[in-house]
Amino acid sequence: MGKVRVAGFGVSLDGFSAGTDQSLEFPLGKRGPEIFQWFFPTKTFRAMHAEPGGPEGTDGVDNKYAFRSMDGFGAFILGRNMFGPIRGEWPDDQWKGWWGDNPPYHAPTFVLTHYPRDPIVMEGGTTFYFVTDGIKSALEQAKAAAGTLDVKIGGGVSTVRQYLEERLVDEMHLAVSPVLLGRGENLFTGLDLRALGYAVASKEATENATHVMVTKQQKQRLR
């Protein structure tokens, strides 16, 4: 069975992984893109958003982690905010995510929500399934769909926090960017990763980010 991973998760020096006021204009919140300046120039990102005649993108350490952040996954889990800016009941079936007809997941993708919706089959192998009975149910379904491959907890911040609090994440890659957002959604507030049994396994720095690998230890949660 594969691992449950968080990968390519951007965070500012002051702990924010999304800016304020998420909207159609600002999918990552205002100033949110500042924590992904390590990701946008890479070959991996450019390949995901390829344009004819566009730049190939950069190689190196940032690209290594960018590639790993999308490789080896058989299923994905997203929070409702990660899927889109719509709140409450689904008004209709028009909204199908931020990514157009061919989302970058290419695998079953489970969206946490309080409001039922029929699955959406997209191009490229992505099908969005809407899960209304909690994070553990979503994980069970994602593991069944992934088989021997890994499951990625794709975000947003609240979703990652919930899986960490339940100690359901095996490995987390944080890309810590040298910026201060000041406001937004903070990943770490009230979250004692050490007490939950997580530890830093490695780190690697570039000009645009420090890539930190956090892993779950085998010992029981500390009280």
N, C-alpha and C positions, 0 to 999 in steps of 0.2 A: 504494500500500500504506500502511496506517495505521502509527501509532507503537506502540511498546511502552512503557507508562506505569505508574508507581506513583502513586497519587493518593489524597488524603485519609488519608495514613499518619501517624497520631499518634505523637509522640515526646516524652518528657519532657526537661527541661533537662539531665539527666544521661545522656541517650541511650537510655533504655529505651522500647520500643514494646509491651511486654506485661509484666504483673505475674507474680508467682510462683504456682505451684500451680493451673494451669488445670484446671477441672473443670466438671461440669454446673452447679454453683452459681455458678462464677466463669469464664465463657467467655473473658474477657479477662485472666484471672489476678487474684489479689488486688491491689486498688488500680489495676488496669488501666483501669477506666472514668474515672479522673481525667484521663487524657490525651485524652479525647474530650468534655470539657465544652464545647468550641467547637462540636461537631457535634450533640449531642443536642437543643438547643433550636431548631434551624433548621427552616425550612419543608420543606427536602428530607428531613430525617430523619423529621419528623412525617408527611409524605406517604407515606414508605416503611412506616411503622408506624401508619397511620391508624386512629383509633378514632372511632366516631360521637360527635359532640359534643365531641371533644377540641380542644385549642388548635391554632391554625393554625401556630404557630411563628414564629421571627424571620427577618427579611430582613437584607440588608446584606452585608458582606464575608465573614463566616463562611459564610453561605448560598451566596454566589457560589462559593466553593471546594467546599462540600459538593455543590452541583449538578454542578460539573465533575467531581467524583470518581466520579460514576456515569453521566455522559453521554458518548455518542460511542463506546461500546465494543461490539464485535461478539463478543467472547469474553473469558473470564476464566481465570486460573490461580491455584489455591489450593494451599497445602501441606496435608498430612494433618492437622496440628494445627488449621488454620483451618477444616477441614471438621467436626471433632469431636474429642472427648477420648478416643476408643477407640484403643488401641495394639495392635500386633501383627496377627495374623490377624483378619479380620472374623468375629465369632462367628455372625452371621446377617445378614439383610437389613433389620433393623428401623431402624437408624440412617440417617437421610436428611438430616443436617445440622441446624444450630441453628435454622433459619428457618421451620419449618413446611412446609405443603404448597405455598406460593407464595413461593419464595426471591426476594431482591431483584435477582437477576442478569438474568433474562429473556433469556438467551443461553447458548450452549454454555459449560460451565464444566469445566475440566480440573483434576483433583485429583491431585497427586503422591503416590505411595504405593509401597511395596515389595510390596504384596499385591493381586493381581488382584481385580476385582469387576465385575459387569455394569453397564452404564450405568443411570442412574436418571432417568426422565422425570418432571418435576415440573410443576405448574401454572405458567402465565404465561410459558412459553417456555424455562425453565431445564432443561437436561439435564446431569447430572453424568457425566463420563467419567473413568475412573480409569487413570492413566498410570504404568506401572511401569518404563519405560526411560529415565528421566532428564528433566532440565529442558529440554534442547534439543529432544527429541522432543515434549514438551508444547507448546513454543513453536511448533514447525512445525505441529502440529495446530491450535493456537489461531489462528495466522495464516491458515491455510487456511479455518477456520470464519468468521473475522472479515471476510474479503474486504478491502474498502477502509476498514473501520472500525478503531479502535485495539484493542489487546489490553491488558488490565489485569492486572498482577501484584498480586493482591489480598492477599498475605501468607500466612502470618505472617512473622515476622522472619527465620527461617532461609531461607525461600524468596526473599524480597527480597534478602538478602545474596548468595545463590548467583547470582542473575541479575545483580546489580551486579558481582560478582567476575569474571564472564565478559563484562562490558561489553555486556550485551544490553538494558539499559534505556535508552531514548532520553530520557525525561523523568521527573522525580520531584518530586511535591509533598509536602513534609513540613509537618505542622501541629505546630509546636513549642509545647507547653503550658508555662506557668510553674509547674511542679510538679517535685518531686524524688521519684522512686520509690525510689531507693536500691538496689533489687534487681529482678531480672526478666530479660528477654531484651534485651540491648543491641544496638542496630543497628550501632554504629560500631566496637566493639572489634576491633582488628586489620584494619580496613577503611580503606584509604587512597584515598579517593574522588578526591583531586586527582591522585595518581599514575595512577589509572585513566582520567583524562581528563575528569572531571566538574567543573563549575563552577556557582556560584550565578548564576542569571540574573535573579532579582528577589526581593523580599520585601515583605510587607504585614502590618502588625500590627493586632490588635484586642485587646480586653480579655482574651480567653480564649486567644489563640494568635498566634504569628507564622507566617504562611504563606510558606514558602520554596520557590521553584522551582529545581530543580537540573537541568541539562541536560548531555547528553553532547556534548563538543566533537568536531570533525571530525578533529583531529590524532590521530596514533598514540599509543597508551598510552606514558606516560613510564616509563623504566626506573630 
